[in-house]
Amino acid sequence: MQTDTAKLTIRLPREDLDFAKAFAKAHGVSVTEVIDRYLRSLRRQEEKPGPEVQRITGLIPGDVDGMEAYRRHLHEKHSA
């Protein structure tokens, strides 16, 4: 499915443009694709979490270090 596109000309410092081109080449994509993916990731960050995430949000109290509790769980599970 093809989306409607428009052309945009932007001005960047040469150093940033060179970085964008090198990054795109190293990852086998175009500079346009790098920018498109970045903008899509920004858009996803602004979206509200889904109902599953909202349902479990707040189950772990704020004063609990979740990563440390998980490490302890794994240690206990695999030490026995």
N, C-alpha and C positions, 0 to 999 in steps of 0.2 A: 504494500500500500504506500503510495507516494504522498507525502505531505506538501502543502503549499509552502514554498520557500521564498525568501527575499534576499537580495544582496546587501551587504553592509560593508562599508569601508571604515576601518578604525586606524588610529595612529597609536603606535606603541614605541617605547624606547627600543632602540636597535637590540640591546642586550635581551630584552624580553621576547622580541620577535625571534631572535636567533635561538633562544631557549625553547620557545614553542615549536619551532621547526625541528629542532634536534629531538625533542621529546616525542613529537608525532612520528618522526622517522624511526626512532628506536622502538616504538610500539606498533609500527606498521599501520598507522592511520594518518588521516589528513589533519591539518591544523583545525579545519572546520569541525571535524569529528571530535577533537579534543575539547574545543569550546562547547560544542553541543552536549557532550557528556557531562562537562562541568556544570553547565546551566541546568541540566536535568537533575543532577545531584543536589543543587541548591533548591530546586523546586520541591524535591522529595523531603528535604529537611524542613520545609515550611508546612508540609502536610501534617495533619493530626495523626497520632498513632491509631492503628486499627482497633476494633472492639476487643480483640484477644489481649492486646497489650494493655488497654485501659482496664480490662477486667482484673489483671494480675498486678497492676501498678499499686504500690503501697503495701503489698503483702510483707515485705521485709522492712522492719522499722528503720528509720533514718540513722539511728545510732549504731547500727550493725554494719560491719565491714563485710559485705557480701563475698568478695573475692577471698578474704581470709577464712571465712566460714566454709567456703567451698573447698579451699586447700585442706583445711582440717578434715573435712568429710572424706576427701580422696585419700588422705594419709591414713585415717582410721579404716577406711574400706580396704585399702591395699596392704596395710601392715599386718592384718590379722592372719 
